[in-house]
Amino acid sequence: MKLAVISDIHEDLPYLECALRKIEKLQCNEIACVGDIVGFSVPHYKHYEQRNANACVELIAKYCRYAIAGNHDHYAVKKIPIHNPISEIPFYWYQLPYPERKQISQGKVWLYEENELSALLSISATEWLLQLPEYLILEFSSIKLLLSHFIFPDITGFTTKYMHYIQQNQEHFNFIRNKQVHFSIFGHVHTPKILILNEQNNKIKLSKKLKFTTHTTAIGIPAVVRNITRSGFITVDFNKMIMETHYL
């Protein structure tokens, strides 16, 4: 059994199509997407003429058996995540005017209006994104894994406390154990290689290839979108117990 896991497409249609072609050549059995299918931030991305949120959603819906929502997906459909570590956020968050949300958030929550273009979603794409879960637990060859966009308690990447959660990851490992999961895979970090979180010493390691075990491990993966780090995805071979990075 070989699983391909993609993340952070950010409306980059050509690179998503390239990823799907490579995955087909690798003869993967299934594909999973761990979020941020949409979301074009002007300071970070240069594929303005080739961005196509609706086409990206259609391809993910067609080819990915498993998919979850990321922080940009939530924003595009104005949905507040259930797993929200910021207690000050009211249920009517997106009905509030921008200045009021900025005052409430105090820099703790992403305010996308500052640099994000509208995804211009169709009704069908919006409905599909709205029904996506925040995480999935899958089992292959008696190995259970958690798919999420980021790590607990911020599993959708809703907040700006990016490095804090990476470095203080004990809550995530507790969450994994409570779900009786062997390891987790997440996106959001736009890492150039497989990012390995070690529970024992809080050190972050990067590796192009990883021989994994059933010990509790958290794995960050590259982004599909073209950006300052190399674009790519990973495959998980449950027969050989190997994770590998593949570049676009």
Phi and psi restraints in degrees (value plus and minus 20) as a CYANA .aco file:
   2 LYS   PHI    -146.0  -106.0
   2 LYS   PSI     104.8   144.8
   3 LEU   PHI    -130.9   -90.9
   3 LEU   PSI     110.3   150.3
   4 ALA   PHI    -116.9   -76.9
   4 ALA   PSI     117.7   157.7
   5 VAL   PHI    -145.2  -105.2
   5 VAL   PSI     103.1   143.1
   6 ILE   PHI    -137.5   -97.5
   6 ILE   PSI     138.6   178.6
   7 SER   PHI    -175.6  -135.6
   7 SER   PSI     139.5   179.5
   8 ASP   PHI      32.1    72.1
   8 ASP   PSI      46.2    86.2
   9 ILE   PHI    -100.3   -60.3
   9 ILE   PSI     -59.2   -19.2
  10 HIS   PHI      31.4    71.4
  10 HIS   PSI      25.5    65.5
  11 GLU   PHI      48.7    88.7
  11 GLU   PSI      -6.9    33.1
  12 ASP   PHI    -105.8   -65.8
  12 ASP   PSI      65.3   105.3
  13 LEU   PHI     -81.0   -41.0
  13 LEU   PSI     -67.8   -27.8
  14 PRO   PHI     -79.5   -39.5
  14 PRO   PSI     -59.5   -19.5
  15 TYR   PHI     -94.2   -54.2
  15 TYR   PSI     -51.8   -11.8
  16 LEU   PHI     -85.3   -45.3
  16 LEU   PSI     -64.3   -24.3
  17 GLU   PHI     -81.4   -41.4
  17 GLU   PSI     -59.6   -19.6
  18 CYS   PHI     -82.9   -42.9
  18 CYS   PSI     -62.9   -22.9
  19 ALA   PHI     -82.0   -42.0
  19 ALA   PSI     -63.8   -23.8
  20 LEU   PHI     -85.5   -45.5
  20 LEU   PSI     -56.3   -16.3
  21 ARG   PHI     -84.5   -44.5
  21 ARG   PSI     -63.3   -23.3
  22 LYS   PHI     -85.5   -45.5
  22 LYS   PSI     -59.4   -19.4
  23 ILE   PHI     -83.3   -43.3
  23 ILE   PSI     -59.1   -19.1
  24 GLU   PHI     -82.1   -42.1
  24 GLU   PSI     -62.4   -22.4
  25 LYS   PHI     -85.8   -45.8
  25 LYS   PSI     -50.0   -10.0
  26 LEU   PHI     -98.7   -58.7
  26 LEU   PSI     -24.8    15.2
  27 GLN   PHI      37.1    77.1
  27 GLN   PSI      29.1    69.1
  28 CYS   PHI     -96.8   -56.8
  28 CYS   PSI     125.5   165.5
  29 ASN   PHI     -98.5   -58.5
  29 ASN   PSI     -56.9   -16.9
  30 GLU   PHI    -162.7  -122.7
  30 GLU   PSI     140.0   180.0
  31 ILE   PHI    -146.4  -106.4
  31 ILE   PSI     117.9   157.9
  32 ALA   PHI    -143.8  -103.8
  32 ALA   PSI     124.4   164.4
  33 CYS   PHI    -140.2  -100.2
  33 CYS   PSI     108.1   148.1
  34 VAL   PHI    -126.1   -86.1
  34 VAL   PSI      15.3    55.3
  35 GLY   PHI      83.0   123.0
  35 GLY   PSI     153.6   193.6
  36 ASP   PHI      37.2    77.2
  36 ASP   PSI      34.8    74.8
  37 ILE   PHI     -89.6   -49.6
  37 ILE   PSI     -58.1   -18.1
  38 VAL   PHI    -135.2   -95.2
  38 VAL   PSI     156.1   196.1
  39 GLY   PHI      91.4   131.4
  39 GLY   PSI      83.1   123.1
  40 PHE   PHI    -134.5   -94.5
  40 PHE   PSI      86.6   126.6
  41 SER   PHI    -114.0   -74.0
  41 SER   PSI      99.1   139.1
  42 VAL   PHI     -75.9   -35.9
  42 VAL   PSI     -62.9   -22.9
  43 PRO   PHI     -89.1   -49.1
  43 PRO   PSI     -40.3    -0.3
  44 HIS   PHI    -122.7   -82.7
  44 HIS   PSI     -46.7    -6.7
  45 TYR   PHI    -142.5  -102.5
  45 TYR   PSI     129.4   169.4
  46 LYS   PHI    -138.6   -98.6
  46 LYS   PSI     -12.7    27.3
  47 HIS   PHI    -114.6   -74.6
  47 HIS   PSI      20.7    60.7
  48 TYR   PHI     -74.2   -34.2
  48 TYR   PSI     -67.0   -27.0
  49 GLU   PHI     -89.7   -49.7
  49 GLU   PSI     -39.7     0.3
  50 GLN   PHI    -129.6   -89.6
  50 GLN   PSI     -15.4    24.6
  51 ARG   PHI     -93.2   -53.2
  51 ARG   PSI     117.5   157.5
  52 ASN   PHI    -175.2  -135.2
  52 ASN   PSI      70.7   110.7
  53 ALA   PHI     -82.7   -42.7
  53 ALA   PSI     -64.4   -24.4
  54 ASN   PHI     -84.5   -44.5
  54 ASN   PSI     -62.7   -22.7
  55 ALA   PHI     -84.9   -44.9
  55 ALA   PSI     -57.3   -17.3
  56 CYS   PHI     -85.7   -45.7
  56 CYS   PSI     -62.9   -22.9
  57 VAL   PHI     -81.1   -41.1
  57 VAL   PSI     -62.6   -22.6
  58 GLU   PHI     -81.6   -41.6
  58 GLU   PSI     -62.3   -22.3
  59 LEU   PHI     -88.0   -48.0
  59 LEU   PSI     -61.4   -21.4
  60 ILE   PHI     -83.7   -43.7
  60 ILE   PSI     -63.9   -23.9
  61 ALA   PHI     -82.2   -42.2
  61 ALA   PSI     -54.1   -14.1
  62 LYS   PHI     -99.1   -59.1
  62 LYS   PSI     -62.5   -22.5
  63 TYR   PHI    -123.3   -83.3
  63 TYR   PSI     -38.6     1.4
  64 CYS   PHI    -119.3   -79.3
  64 CYS   PSI      96.5   136.5
  65 ARG   PHI     -89.2   -49.2
  65 ARG   PSI     -50.6   -10.6
  66 TYR   PHI    -141.5  -101.5
  66 TYR   PSI     115.9   155.9
  67 ALA   PHI    -173.6  -133.6
  67 ALA   PSI     124.3   164.3
  68 ILE   PHI    -151.1  -111.1
  68 ILE   PSI     147.7   187.7
  69 ALA   PHI    -116.6   -76.6
  69 ALA   PSI     121.3   161.3
  70 GLY   PHI    -122.7   -82.7
  70 GLY   PSI    -196.9  -156.9
  71 ASN   PHI     -83.4   -43.4
  71 ASN   PSI     -58.8   -18.8
  72 HIS   PHI     -90.9   -50.9
  72 HIS   PSI     -53.1   -13.1
  73 ASP   PHI     -84.6   -44.6
  73 ASP   PSI     -62.4   -22.4
  74 HIS   PHI     -81.4   -41.4
  74 HIS   PSI     -63.9   -23.9
  75 TYR   PHI     -83.8   -43.8
  75 TYR   PSI     -61.2   -21.2
  76 ALA   PHI     -80.3   -40.3
  76 ALA   PSI     -52.3   -12.3
  77 VAL   PHI    -127.1   -87.1
  77 VAL   PSI     -10.9    29.1
  78 LYS   PHI      35.1    75.1
  78 LYS   PSI      32.5    72.5
  79 LYS   PHI    -137.8   -97.8
  79 LYS   PSI     106.3   146.3
  80 ILE   PHI    -104.2   -64.2
  80 ILE   PSI     107.3   147.3
  81 PRO   PHI     -85.7   -45.7
  81 PRO   PSI     128.2   168.2
  82 ILE   PHI     -86.0   -46.0
  82 ILE   PSI     -63.9   -23.9
  83 HIS   PHI    -105.6   -65.6
  83 HIS   PSI      62.8   102.8
  84 ASN   PHI    -138.1   -98.1
  84 ASN   PSI      89.1   129.1
  85 PRO   PHI     -96.8   -56.8
  85 PRO   PSI     -22.5    17.5
  86 ILE   PHI    -121.8   -81.8
  86 ILE   PSI      86.0   126.0
  87 SER   PHI     -90.5   -50.5
  87 SER   PSI     -39.4     0.6
  88 GLU   PHI     -95.7   -55.7
  88 GLU   PSI     -29.3    10.7
  89 ILE   PHI    -100.7   -60.7
  89 ILE   PSI      96.9   136.9
  90 PRO   PHI     -99.6   -59.6
  90 PRO   PSI     143.5   183.5
  91 PHE   PHI     -86.7   -46.7
  91 PHE   PSI     -42.0    -2.0
  92 TYR   PHI    -117.7   -77.7
  92 TYR   PSI      10.0    50.0
  93 TRP   PHI     -69.9   -29.9
  93 TRP   PSI     -68.2   -28.2
  94 TYR   PHI    -100.5   -60.5
  94 TYR   PSI     -24.6    15.4
  95 GLN   PHI    -109.1   -69.1
  95 GLN   PSI     -32.4     7.6
  96 LEU   PHI     -98.0   -58.0
  96 LEU   PSI     127.3   167.3
  97 PRO   PHI     -87.0   -47.0
  97 PRO   PSI     132.1   172.1
  98 TYR   PHI     -72.5   -32.5
  98 TYR   PSI     -67.8   -27.8
  99 PRO   PHI     -78.1   -38.1
  99 PRO   PSI     -56.5   -16.5
 100 GLU   PHI     -90.4   -50.4
 100 GLU   PSI     -60.1   -20.1
 101 ARG   PHI     -85.7   -45.7
 101 ARG   PSI     -56.3   -16.3
 102 LYS   PHI     -84.8   -44.8
 102 LYS   PSI     -59.3   -19.3
 103 GLN   PHI     -87.6   -47.6
 103 GLN   PSI     -62.0   -22.0
 104 ILE   PHI     -87.6   -47.6
 104 ILE   PSI     -62.7   -22.7
 105 SER   PHI     -90.4   -50.4
 105 SER   PSI     -51.4   -11.4
 106 GLN   PHI      30.6    70.6
 106 GLN   PSI      19.9    59.9
 107 GLY   PHI      58.4    98.4
 107 GLY   PSI     -16.0    24.0
 108 LYS   PHI    -107.8   -67.8
 108 LYS   PSI     -39.2     0.8
 109 VAL   PHI    -143.5  -103.5
 109 VAL   PSI     120.8   160.8
 110 TRP   PHI     -83.1   -43.1
 110 TRP   PSI     110.7   150.7
 111 LEU   PHI    -134.3   -94.3
 111 LEU   PSI      75.6   115.6
 112 TYR   PHI     -90.4   -50.4
 112 TYR   PSI     -43.0    -3.0
 113 GLU   PHI     -78.2   -38.2
 113 GLU   PSI     -40.9    -0.9
 114 GLU   PHI     -87.8   -47.8
 114 GLU   PSI     -46.1    -6.1
 115 ASN   PHI    -173.5  -133.5
 115 ASN   PSI     -15.7    24.3
 116 GLU   PHI    -123.8   -83.8
 116 GLU   PSI     112.6   152.6
 117 LEU   PHI    -103.0   -63.0
 117 LEU   PSI     129.6   169.6
 118 SER   PHI     -80.7   -40.7
 118 SER   PSI     120.4   160.4
 119 ALA   PHI     -94.6   -54.6
 119 ALA   PSI     -32.2     7.8
 120 LEU   PHI      33.0    73.0
 120 LEU   PSI      29.8    69.8
 121 LEU   PHI     -95.0   -55.0
 121 LEU   PSI     124.4   164.4
 122 SER   PHI     -95.5   -55.5
 122 SER   PSI     148.9   188.9
 123 ILE   PHI     -82.5   -42.5
 123 ILE   PSI     -63.7   -23.7
 124 SER   PHI     -86.0   -46.0
 124 SER   PSI     -59.1   -19.1
 125 ALA   PHI     -86.9   -46.9
 125 ALA   PSI     -60.4   -20.4
 126 THR   PHI     -81.9   -41.9
 126 THR   PSI     -66.3   -26.3
 127 GLU   PHI     -82.4   -42.4
 127 GLU   PSI     -58.9   -18.9
 128 TRP   PHI     -86.6   -46.6
 128 TRP   PSI     -63.6   -23.6
 129 LEU   PHI     -85.0   -45.0
 129 LEU   PSI     -56.7   -16.7
 130 LEU   PHI     -82.2   -42.2
 130 LEU   PSI     -50.3   -10.3
 131 GLN   PHI    -109.3   -69.3
 131 GLN   PSI     -20.9    19.1
 132 LEU   PHI     -90.5   -50.5
 132 LEU   PSI     119.1   159.1
 133 PRO   PHI     -96.5   -56.5
 133 PRO   PSI     149.6   189.6
 134 GLU   PHI    -108.5   -68.5
 134 GLU   PSI     -42.2    -2.2
 135 TYR   PHI    -177.1  -137.1
 135 TYR   PSI     141.6   181.6
 136 LEU   PHI    -154.2  -114.2
 136 LEU   PSI     126.0   166.0
 137 ILE   PHI    -135.4   -95.4
 137 ILE   PSI     101.5   141.5
 138 LEU   PHI    -139.3   -99.3
 138 LEU   PSI     139.0   179.0
 139 GLU   PHI    -154.6  -114.6
 139 GLU   PSI     106.4   146.4
 140 PHE   PHI    -153.8  -113.8
 140 PHE   PSI     110.2   150.2
 141 SER   PHI      30.9    70.9
 141 SER   PSI      23.2    63.2
 142 SER   PHI      46.2    86.2
 142 SER   PSI      -5.6    34.4
 143 ILE   PHI    -131.0   -91.0
 143 ILE   PSI     105.3   145.3
 144 LYS   PHI    -120.2   -80.2
 144 LYS   PSI     114.7   154.7
 145 LEU   PHI    -152.7  -112.7
 145 LEU   PSI     130.3   170.3
 146 LEU   PHI    -123.3   -83.3
 146 LEU   PSI     108.8   148.8
 147 LEU   PHI    -126.8   -86.8
 147 LEU   PSI     107.1   147.1
 148 SER   PHI    -169.6  -129.6
 148 SER   PSI     143.4   183.4
 149 HIS   PHI     -97.0   -57.0
 149 HIS   PSI     -56.7   -16.7
 150 PHE   PHI    -159.8  -119.8
 150 PHE   PSI    -178.9  -138.9
 151 ILE   PHI    -129.7   -89.7
 151 ILE   PSI     133.2   173.2
 152 PHE   PHI     -84.9   -44.9
 152 PHE   PSI     120.3   160.3
 153 PRO   PHI    -107.1   -67.1
 153 PRO   PSI     -17.3    22.7
 154 ASP   PHI    -130.8   -90.8
 154 ASP   PSI      41.5    81.5
 155 ILE   PHI     -90.7   -50.7
 155 ILE   PSI     -30.8     9.2
 156 THR   PHI    -122.8   -82.8
 156 THR   PSI     -26.0    14.0
 157 GLY   PHI      55.6    95.6
 157 GLY   PSI      10.2    50.2
 158 PHE   PHI     -88.2   -48.2
 158 PHE   PSI     -49.2    -9.2
 159 THR   PHI    -125.1   -85.1
 159 THR   PSI     149.6   189.6
 160 THR   PHI    -110.3   -70.3
 160 THR   PSI     -18.7    21.3
 161 LYS   PHI    -101.3   -61.3
 161 LYS   PSI      38.1    78.1
 162 TYR   PHI     -84.0   -44.0
 162 TYR   PSI     -81.9   -41.9
 163 MET   PHI     -90.2   -50.2
 163 MET   PSI     -49.5    -9.5
 164 HIS   PHI     -78.8   -38.8
 164 HIS   PSI     -67.1   -27.1
 165 TYR   PHI     -92.1   -52.1
 165 TYR   PSI     -52.3   -12.3
 166 ILE   PHI     -83.9   -43.9
 166 ILE   PSI     -65.1   -25.1
 167 GLN   PHI    -101.2   -61.2
 167 GLN   PSI     -48.7    -8.7
 168 GLN   PHI    -131.3   -91.3
 168 GLN   PSI      53.9    93.9
 169 ASN   PHI    -119.6   -79.6
 169 ASN   PSI      -8.9    31.1
 170 GLN   PHI     -80.6   -40.6
 170 GLN   PSI     -56.5   -16.5
 171 GLU   PHI     -81.0   -41.0
 171 GLU   PSI     -56.2   -16.2
 172 HIS   PHI     -87.6   -47.6
 172 HIS   PSI     -63.1   -23.1
 173 PHE   PHI     -86.8   -46.8
 173 PHE   PSI     -55.0   -15.0
 174 ASN   PHI     -83.7   -43.7
 174 ASN   PSI     -60.0   -20.0
 175 PHE   PHI     -83.0   -43.0
 175 PHE   PSI     -63.2   -23.2
 176 ILE   PHI     -79.5   -39.5
 176 ILE   PSI     -68.1   -28.1
 177 ARG   PHI     -85.1   -45.1
 177 ARG   PSI     -59.6   -19.6
 178 ASN   PHI     -82.4   -42.4
 178 ASN   PSI     -50.1   -10.1
 179 LYS   PHI    -108.4   -68.4
 179 LYS   PSI     -19.2    20.8
 180 GLN   PHI      37.0    77.0
 180 GLN   PSI      26.7    66.7
 181 VAL   PHI    -127.8   -87.8
 181 VAL   PSI     123.7   163.7
 182 HIS   PHI     -98.2   -58.2
 182 HIS   PSI     -63.1   -23.1
 183 PHE   PHI    -175.0  -135.0
 183 PHE   PSI     146.8   186.8
 184 SER   PHI    -145.7  -105.7
 184 SER   PSI     132.7   172.7
 185 ILE   PHI    -145.9  -105.9
 185 ILE   PSI     111.5   151.5
 186 PHE   PHI    -159.2  -119.2
 186 PHE   PSI     140.0   180.0
 187 GLY   PHI    -125.2   -85.2
 187 GLY   PSI    -155.0  -115.0
 188 HIS   PHI      54.0    94.0
 188 HIS   PSI     -50.3   -10.3
 189 VAL   PHI    -107.6   -67.6
 189 VAL   PSI     -34.2     5.8
 190 HIS   PHI      30.9    70.9
 190 HIS   PSI      24.7    64.7
 191 THR   PHI     -98.0   -58.0
 191 THR   PSI     127.8   167.8
 192 PRO   PHI     -96.5   -56.5
 192 PRO   PSI     -35.3     4.7
 193 LYS   PHI    -161.7  -121.7
 193 LYS   PSI    -197.0  -157.0
 194 ILE   PHI     -84.9   -44.9
 194 ILE   PSI     105.8   145.8
 195 LEU   PHI    -120.8   -80.8
 195 LEU   PSI     104.0   144.0
 196 ILE   PHI    -131.4   -91.4
 196 ILE   PSI      99.8   139.8
 197 LEU   PHI    -115.2   -75.2
 197 LEU   PSI     106.8   146.8
 198 ASN   PHI    -125.2   -85.2
 198 ASN   PSI     100.2   140.2
 199 GLU   PHI     -86.4   -46.4
 199 GLU   PSI     -53.8   -13.8
 200 GLN   PHI     -91.0   -51.0
 200 GLN   PSI     -62.5   -22.5
 201 ASN   PHI    -143.3  -103.3
 201 ASN   PSI     -12.7    27.3
 202 ASN   PHI      37.8    77.8
 202 ASN   PSI       0.3    40.3
 203 LYS   PHI    -108.5   -68.5
 203 LYS   PSI     124.0   164.0
 204 ILE   PHI    -122.3   -82.3
 204 ILE   PSI     106.4   146.4
 205 LYS   PHI    -136.4   -96.4
 205 LYS   PSI     130.5   170.5
 206 LEU   PHI    -139.7   -99.7
 206 LEU   PSI     117.5   157.5
 207 SER   PHI    -171.7  -131.7
 207 SER   PSI     119.0   159.0
 208 LYS   PHI     -93.3   -53.3
 208 LYS   PSI     -49.1    -9.1
 209 LYS   PHI    -159.1  -119.1
 209 LYS   PSI     123.2   163.2
 210 LEU   PHI    -160.8  -120.8
 210 LEU   PSI     106.6   146.6
 211 LYS   PHI    -107.3   -67.3
 211 LYS   PSI      88.7   128.7
 212 PHE   PHI    -118.6   -78.6
 212 PHE   PSI     140.6   180.6
 213 THR   PHI    -145.5  -105.5
 213 THR   PSI    -194.9  -154.9
 214 THR   PHI    -109.2   -69.2
 214 THR   PSI     -12.4    27.6
 215 HIS   PHI     -88.4   -48.4
 215 HIS   PSI     127.5   167.5
 216 THR   PHI     -81.0   -41.0
 216 THR   PSI      97.9   137.9
 217 THR   PHI    -162.1  -122.1
 217 THR   PSI     126.1   166.1
 218 ALA   PHI    -138.0   -98.0
 218 ALA   PSI     111.2   151.2
 219 ILE   PHI    -143.2  -103.2
 219 ILE   PSI     102.8   142.8
 220 GLY   PHI    -115.8   -75.8
 220 GLY   PSI     128.0   168.0
 221 ILE   PHI    -146.2  -106.2
 221 ILE   PSI     142.0   182.0
 222 PRO   PHI     -85.8   -45.8
 222 PRO   PSI     145.1   185.1
 223 ALA   PHI    -116.1   -76.1
 223 ALA   PSI     127.5   167.5
 224 VAL   PHI     -93.9   -53.9
 224 VAL   PSI     -59.0   -19.0
 225 VAL   PHI     -78.6   -38.6
 225 VAL   PSI     123.6   163.6
 226 ARG   PHI     -93.0   -53.0
 226 ARG   PSI     108.0   148.0
 227 ASN   PHI    -177.7  -137.7
 227 ASN   PSI    -179.0  -139.0
 228 ILE   PHI     -92.0   -52.0
 228 ILE   PSI     -41.3    -1.3
 229 THR   PHI    -121.6   -81.6
 229 THR   PSI     144.1   184.1
 230 ARG   PHI     -86.2   -46.2
 230 ARG   PSI     114.8   154.8
 231 SER   PHI    -100.1   -60.1
 231 SER   PSI     124.1   164.1
 232 GLY   PHI    -199.7  -159.7
 232 GLY   PSI    -184.5  -144.5
 233 PHE   PHI    -176.7  -136.7
 233 PHE   PSI     157.6   197.6
 234 ILE   PHI    -144.4  -104.4
 234 ILE   PSI     138.7   178.7
 235 THR   PHI    -138.7   -98.7
 235 THR   PSI     127.2   167.2
 236 VAL   PHI    -141.7  -101.7
 236 VAL   PSI      91.6   131.6
 237 ASP   PHI    -115.8   -75.8
 237 ASP   PSI      86.0   126.0
 238 PHE   PHI     -97.7   -57.7
 238 PHE   PSI     -34.2     5.8
 239 ASN   PHI    -100.2   -60.2
 239 ASN   PSI     -63.7   -23.7
 240 LYS   PHI    -112.3   -72.3
 240 LYS   PSI     -28.0    12.0
 241 MET   PHI      37.9    77.9
 241 MET   PSI      27.0    67.0
 242 ILE   PHI    -148.5  -108.5
 242 ILE   PSI     113.6   153.6
 243 MET   PHI    -125.5   -85.5
 243 MET   PSI     121.2   161.2
 244 GLU   PHI    -162.6  -122.6
 244 GLU   PSI     122.0   162.0
 245 THR   PHI    -106.5   -66.5
 245 THR   PSI     118.5   158.5
 246 HIS   PHI    -147.6  -107.6
 246 HIS   PSI     108.4   148.4
 247 TYR   PHI    -117.2   -77.2
 247 TYR   PSI     134.6   174.6
